[in-house]
Amino acid sequence: MKSPIFYILAFALCSCAVQRATTSEEFVRDVQKDIPFKVTGLKAVSNHDNTYSFHSDGYISLLPDYEVDSEGASMIYQTTFAPTHHTQPSNVIWRNIVINKRDKRVLCIDRLVKDNRTFGYVYVLQSETARYSDSGTFHWDVSNPKLLLNVSDAIEGMSEFSVVTLNALTK
């Protein structure tokens, strides 16, 4: 008969062999939870840290926070005047900003529409945390309201794919 210590050691070795999600997979899963609508695919864009592409099987009717034109200029969508349209035209980007203060993360979600299907990019600004130390490229608290200008500048610098894709679609 084998001793209880043998079984404890065997259990410890087996539990170490169980595959656990990598930190980057956990990060992508948590980012997907922050997106305020359902996406069917969220994939990292190669050679660009914290940029993800997504698509959806249908049209996403969530109203935007901003509209971005083909030149990259942003305009506030919801102002004191009523929005001019409630469905997304194919010649503009609809942008939503999501702030997750708990995880110190800001998402800039740019949506494009073609053939009544929605796709686009998610740009992630993540403060370094113990949980995601390998994915955080910024060393300041991106969820701090006092650093709003820094966040805005970073988002504008990251969102190049959206404008390039919009220009390619409208040609």
C-alpha positions, -999 to +999 in steps of 0.1 A: +000+000+000+013+034-009+016+061+016-006+093+016+025+114+008+028+095-025-008+105-035-002+141-024+029+143-046+012+126-075-018+150-073+006+180-071+025+168-102-007+161-121-022+195-112+010+212-125+006+194-158-030+208-164-029+234-191-038+268-178-047+298-200-017+321-207-017+356-194-023+369-229-053+347-234-067+358-201-061+394-211-080+390-244-109+373-226-111+401-201-110+427-229-138+409-247-159+411-215-155+449-215-168+453-250-205+465-246-217+442-275-212+407-287-183+400-310-177+367-327-139+371-331-113+391-313-078+386-326-046+404-320-033+425-349+002+413-356+031+437-349+009+461-330+007+459-292-027+460-277-046+463-310-073+437-318-096+432-347-131+419-343-162+411-364-198+405-357-223+384-377-247+413-380-253+450-375-245+464-340-270+492-332-252+506-301-250+544-306-214+557-306-197+583-284-179+597-314-179+596-352-146+596-371-144+606-407-120+594-435-095+621-425-093+609-389-112+638-374-134+630-344-167+646-337-189+641-306-219+621-316-243+627-287-246+664-282-273+687-270-288+684-305-304+651-316-281+628-337-286+632-374-289+594-379-295+563-358-279+538-382-243+538-390-234+551-425-207+532-443-185+563-447-178+569-410-164+551-381-185+548-350-162+550-319-171+540-283-148+546-253-150+521-224-132+528-191-126+499-167-113+516-135-110+483-116-085+468-141-071+503-151-080+498-187-094+520-215-108+506-247-113+526-279-137+506-300-139+516-337-167+501-357-171+500-395-200+487-415-201+469-448-230+449-462-249+453-429-221+436-410-200+452-383-163+448-379-135+470-366-107+474-341-102+476-304-073+497-291-064+489-255-046+512-231-037+491-200-019+503-170+006+478-158-009+456-131+004+426-113-022+405-132-012+416-167+024+427-163+034+414-197+007+431-217+008+466-201+029+489-222+020+521-204+034+530-170+007+555-159-028+551-147-049+553-178-081+554-159-072+585-139-094+614-151-065+639-146-046+621-174-074+624-199-053+644-224-026+617-224-053+590-230-067+610-258-033+615-275-025+577-271-059+567-286-054+590-316-019+576-322-031+540-320-062+542-342-045+543-376-060+510-388-095+522-385-089+552-408-069+532-433-096+506-434-124+532-439-105+548-467-100+514-484-137+506-481-149+540-495-128+539-526 
